[in-house]
Amino acid sequence: MLLFPAIDLKEGKAVRLLQGRMEDSTIYAENPVEVAKDFEKQGAEYLHIVDLNGAFSGKPVNDETIRNIVGSVSLKIQVGGGIRTMERITELLELGVERVILGTIAVKNPALVAEAARRYGKKVIVGIDAKEGLVAVQGWAETTEMRAIDLGKAMKAVGIQSVVFTDIARDGMLQGPNIESTVQMAQETGLAVIASGGISTLADLRNLQVEVLKGVSIEGAITGKALYSGAFTLKEALEAAR
């Protein structure tokens, strides 16, 4: 199981939000490049970046920071947040990002996702954010009537192979991930699922790993707040994920 330490960017700084609320943000680092370098030094191979300004406004303002991170580390980096056009997908991949994560656009314009999957294959993945089983979009500001599982099935049908699945109620709350929903997403859709939201202890990572050993297609886990708050070290998390 892969482990993705997370950097959420807001106006060029590394922050964490509580349950996706932009007004509930805590600045963890003025210089995200140093955070990425530190993750690499501790043994990380992957990095998950969210452009929060992009997610909420649809306009990227953190590209310079993303470019600096890409140029400073050899981590495989996936980026999400406000990616809503083919031009934007291409732009990020040309910046040197390994994968882009499409969110809102998967609901609003599935044809674009299908085209992106055709053009870029595994470099395009989808983020499915759920609140009580229903899909939330626009940086979680809006809940739709669509079931998360149904969106997963639709994305699989247009060629997407991996999704980042977040239970918003758990995000930033350090209450443990929604393992039941994560397993259900993998089993009912046939997608490889990256678990996100609520990972707070090494036991959470080990519990996900148990599901992997049972044959559930959980590709990895994203952890942010627990790392920043010192609940465990990245080294410990990497060991638990293995």
C-alpha positions in Angstrom: 0.0 0.0 0.0 1.4 3.4 -1.0 1.6 6.2 1.4 1.0 9.8 0.3 1.9 12.5 2.8 -0.2 15.6 1.9 0.5 19.2 1.4 -2.6 21.5 1.1 -1.7 24.8 -0.5 -3.5 28.1 0.2 -1.9 31.3 -1.1 1.5 29.5 -1.4 1.5 28.2 2.2 1.0 24.7 3.6 -2.3 24.6 5.5 -4.8 22.1 6.8 -8.6 22.7 6.8 -11.1 21.3 9.2 -13.8 19.2 7.3 -12.9 21.2 4.1 -13.9 24.6 5.5 -11.7 27.3 4.0 -12.3 29.6 7.0 -11.1 26.8 9.4 -7.5 26.7 8.1 -4.3 26.3 10.1 -0.9 27.3 8.6 1.6 24.5 9.1 4.4 25.9 7.0 5.3 29.2 5.2 7.5 27.2 2.8 5.9 24.1 1.4 9.1 23.2 -0.6 10.9 22.6 2.7 8.0 20.4 3.8 8.3 18.3 0.6 12.1 18.0 1.0 11.6 16.9 4.6 9.1 14.2 3.5 11.6 13.0 0.9 14.4 12.9 3.5 12.2 10.7 5.7 11.7 8.2 3.0 8.6 9.3 1.1 8.3 8.3 -2.5 5.0 10.0 -3.2 3.3 13.3 -2.5 -0.3 14.4 -2.6 -0.9 18.2 -3.2 -4.2 20.0 -3.1 -4.5 23.5 -4.6 -7.2 24.8 -2.2 -7.5 28.1 -3.9 -8.1 26.2 -7.2 -10.6 23.9 -5.6 -12.7 26.7 -4.2 -12.4 29.3 -6.9 -11.5 27.2 -9.9 -8.5 29.5 -10.5 -5.0 28.3 -9.8 -2.8 30.6 -7.7 -0.3 28.1 -6.4 1.5 27.1 -9.7 4.8 28.7 -8.7 4.8 26.8 -5.5 3.9 23.5 -7.3 6.7 24.2 -9.8 9.2 24.8 -7.0 8.2 21.6 -5.2 8.4 19.5 -8.5 11.9 21.0 -9.1 13.2 20.4 -5.6 12.3 16.8 -5.0 12.2 13.5 -6.9 8.9 12.4 -5.4 6.1 11.2 -7.6 3.5 14.0 -7.2 -0.2 14.0 -7.7 -2.1 17.3 -7.7 -5.8 18.1 -7.3 -7.9 21.2 -6.8 -9.8 23.2 -9.4 -8.7 21.2 -12.5 -11.6 21.7 -14.8 -10.2 21.9 -18.4 -8.0 19.9 -20.7 -5.6 22.8 -20.9 -5.2 22.8 -17.1 -4.6 19.0 -17.1 -1.9 19.4 -19.7 -0.4 22.4 -18.0 0.1 20.5 -14.7 1.5 17.4 -16.4 3.9 19.6 -18.3 5.0 21.1 -14.9 6.3 17.6 -14.1 3.4 16.4 -12.0 3.0 12.6 -12.1 -0.8 12.5 -11.9 -3.7 15.0 -11.8 -6.8 14.5 -9.8 -10.1 15.6 -11.2 -12.9 16.4 -8.8 -15.9 18.6 -9.5 -15.5 18.1 -13.3 -16.2 14.4 -12.9 -19.8 15.3 -11.9 -20.2 18.4 -14.1 -18.5 17.2 -17.3 -17.9 13.4 -17.4 -17.1 13.6 -21.2 -14.0 15.7 -20.4 -12.9 13.0 -17.9 -13.4 10.4 -20.6 -11.3 12.4 -23.1 -8.6 13.0 -20.5 -8.4 9.3 -19.6 -8.1 8.5 -23.3 -5.4 11.0 -23.8 -3.4 10.6 -20.6 -4.3 7.1 -19.3 -3.1 6.4 -15.7 -1.9 10.0 -15.3 -5.5 11.0 -14.7 -7.4 9.9 -11.6 -10.6 11.1 -10.0 -11.2 12.4 -6.5 -14.6 11.4 -5.0 -15.5 13.3 -1.9 -18.5 12.0 0.0 -20.8 13.3 2.7 -23.1 10.6 4.1 -22.6 8.6 0.9 -23.4 11.5 -1.5 -20.9 13.3 -3.7 -19.7 16.8 -2.6 -18.2 19.2 -5.2 -16.8 22.8 -5.5 -14.2 22.2 -2.7 -16.9 20.4 -0.7 -19.1 23.5 -0.6 -22.0 21.8 -2.4 -23.5 18.3 -1.9 -25.1 16.6 -4.9 -27.8 14.0 -5.1 -25.4 11.5 -6.6 -24.2 8.5 -4.7 -20.4 8.3 -4.4 -20.6 4.6 -5.5 -22.5 5.5 -8.7 -19.9 8.2 -9.6 -17.2 5.6 -9.0 -18.9 3.2 -11.4 -19.4 5.9 -14.0 -15.7 6.9 -13.8 -14.6 3.2 -14.2 -16.9 3.1 -17.3 -15.1 6.0 -19.0 -11.6 4.6 -18.4 -10.5 5.9 -15.0 -8.5 3.3 -13.0 -7.8 4.9 -9.6 -9.8 7.3 -7.3 -9.0 9.2 -4.2 -12.0 8.6 -1.9 -12.6 11.0 1.0 -15.2 10.9 3.7 -15.6 14.6 4.4 -17.0 14.0 7.9 -13.7 12.4 8.9 -11.3 14.8 7.1 -9.0 16.7 9.5 -10.9 15.3 12.5 -8.4 12.6 13.4 -11.2 10.1 14.0 -10.0 7.3 11.7 -10.9 6.8 8.0 -14.2 5.3 6.9 -12.8 1.9 6.1 -16.2 0.3 5.4 -17.0 2.9 2.7 -13.5 2.7 1.3 -13.8 -1.1 0.9 -17.3 -0.7 -0.5 -16.0 1.8 -3.1 -13.2 -0.6 -4.2 -15.4 -3.7 -4.3 -18.5 -2.3 -6.0 -16.6 -0.2 -8.7 -13.5 -2.3 -9.5 -11.4 0.9 -9.0 -8.1 1.1 -7.2 -8.9 3.3 -4.2 -6.7 5.7 -2.3 -8.1 6.3 1.2 -8.2 9.8 2.4 -9.7 11.7 5.4 -9.4 11.0 9.1 -6.2 8.9 9.3 -5.1 9.5 12.9 -3.1 6.5 14.1 -0.8 3.8 12.8 -3.6 1.4 13.5 -5.7 3.1 10.9 -3.0 2.4 8.3 -2.6 -1.2 9.5 -6.4 -1.7 9.3 -6.3 -0.5 5.7 -3.4 -2.8 5.0 -5.4 -5.8 6.4 -8.0 -5.1 3.7 -5.3 -5.0 1.1 -4.1 -8.4 2.3 -7.7 -9.7 1.9 -7.5 -8.7 -1.8 -9.3 -5.4 -1.6 -8.0 -3.0 -4.2 -6.8 -0.2 -1.9 -3.9 1.4 -3.7 -2.8 3.7 -0.9 -3.6 6.2 1.9 -3.2 9.9 2.2 -2.2 11.4 5.6 -1.9 15.1 6.4 -3.0 16.4 9.8 -1.8 13.4 11.8 1.7 13.9 10.4 1.7 17.7 11.1 0.3 17.3 14.6 2.9 14.6 15.5 0.5 11.7 15.9 3.2 9.6 14.2 6.3 10.1 12.1 6.4 9.6 8.4 8.9 6.8 8.9 6.4 5.0 11.2 3.6 5.6 8.7 5.6 4.2 5.8 6.4 1.0 7.8 2.7 0.6 8.8 1.6 1.0 5.2 4.1 -1.7 4.0 
